[in-house]
């Protein structure tokens, strides 16, 4: 019988099993749903449906409400970071303009998907 290794999605926490001799790192994997979220967002950027400078309302119209939002403070009433899966959307402080989109590859590596060079 083939040995199995338990894994958990590094984004949403969904668990499962993979073959022990698999090339997949059980310490960093994404489930199919989270993987498709990142791929979908990359496609939407390429199709210009997500762009630097878009508003929060425009992003919600494309992706719906985010899975997570950063905390707010008295001086920052709107969260500056929204997360969909492992993709982060960064807003300019005291503005409603998207300026940065990054995707986490693992705990120390990130890929910039979109950046507003004028920000």
Secondary structure, DSSP 8 states (H G I E B T S, - for coil): ---EEEEEBTTT--EEEEETT-SS-TTSB--HHHHHHHHHHHHHHHTTSS-TT--HHHHHHHH-S-SEE----SS--S-SEEEETTEEEEE-TTS--EEEEEEESSSS-EEEEEE-TT-
